[in-house]
Every structure is written in C-alpha cells, then in structure tokens.
Amino acid sequence: MEKQLIQVSTIGEEVYHQLKQRIITGKLKPGQRVTVRDLAQSMGVSTMPIRESLRKLEVEGFIHYQRRSVSVTHLSAKEVTEIFEIRKQLESMAIRWSICNVNKERETQLLTILEQMDEQLTNEQAWERLNKSFHLTLYSYADAKPLQDILTQIWHRVEPYMHLYALTTKDYSLVKAQQDHYQMLYLWQQKESDRLVALIKEHLEKTCQDILLSQCNWL
C-alpha cells in the first residue's frame, strides 16, 4: 500500500499564525508592548514557540522583538501614506492583468463572496474577513503569484489600522463600501480597466485619508 504523508501543523506554526492574527485584527494594537511570558501564558505554550514566532514576525515587519518583550510595529502617518501609495500602484497592476482573465467561473466566485458580505453587514469582523477575501481573490486572477504574495503582505501591514478605524468611527459605512464592491465587479466583468483602476484608487485614497484624519492614538 502506498504511504500518504499527513501534513500536521506544528505548535510553532499555530502560534505564529495566531500571533499574526492578533496583530492584523488589532487585538494587539500598534505600539502595544507585551512580554514573551504573558504571550506564552495567554496561549498556553512555553516561551520557545513564542520566541520563534516573534522572530518571523519581526522579519515581516509586524513587531520589534527584544529579549523579554515585544512591541507591535507603530506606523507613522508618513508610512501609512506610503503603503497606500504602493497599494495603489500594485493593485492597479493586478486589476489590469486580471481583466485579461475574466471568465464566468471567476465572476461567480466574486459574486458569491459579495453575497456572503451582504449577509454580514451587522458583523464587522466577519465582513472585514470577506472584504479581504474579495480584494485578494480579485487580484489573484492576475495569475501572477509574486504579485499576489507582495499584495498579501502589504495588505497585512495596514490591516490593523483599517480594523481599528472601523471600530472607532461612526462614518464607516459597510453599505456604502458594499456598493463600491458591486461596482468593481461590474466594471471587471465589462473589462473597463481604466474606470475600475480609478475606482480602486479612489477607494484606497479614501481609506487612507479616513485613517489619517481619525483622532486615533496609533498615529
């Protein structure tokens, strides 16, 4: 009988993913300082997998790791602006490339995500996860893995700020954002790349300015 290898996630990998999610979702806020021991206790593990995970997260730019403590990376207003400018360029490229690969199956996949988002308009956390899935799925249709990897990484860098902004402002409208998403899908289906790129850039510019103008203490 042919042997089949079973892939099992190690404790270290699980710790790494959980810590990264805590940062991305704002549970560990930008600038927040915590100890390695506290993190280990909160996750019910020894300090060794915590330290290993923190080293990976430091390389990725999410934290500043010291011997006994860690600080979540605190982006300045200038850095937030620069990241969104980079996103504009990369996401515009992904859009133009993806429009060459429009097909019914992919249209259905995007529409399914949007319909799921419609069902989560009162659940911000679930909606945000689906929002991320919609955008990264759309960009994945460029069929360019290096570009997709970079986009995913840079999205993660500002995701905590997007999440915290949504939690601390009354101006954040999931309904309006959802209208923009349906318009994006329509323009993509029609292969109107210039209009779609313009909408994506407008979408990103508004998000960036909303974050910068909000009186939040992480900037």
Buried (B, 14 or more C-beta within 10 A) or exposed (E): EEEEEEEEEEBBBBBBEBBBEBBBBBBBBBEBEBBBEEBBEEBEBEBEBBBBBBEBBBEBEBBBBEEEBBBBBBBEEEBBBEBBBBBBEBBBBBBBBBBEEEEEEBBEBBBEBBEBBBEBBEEBEBBBBBBBBBBBBBBBBBEBEEBBEBBEEBBBBBBBBBBBBBEBBEEBEBEEBBEBBBBBBEBBBEEBBEEBBEBBBEBBEEBBEBBBEBEBEBB
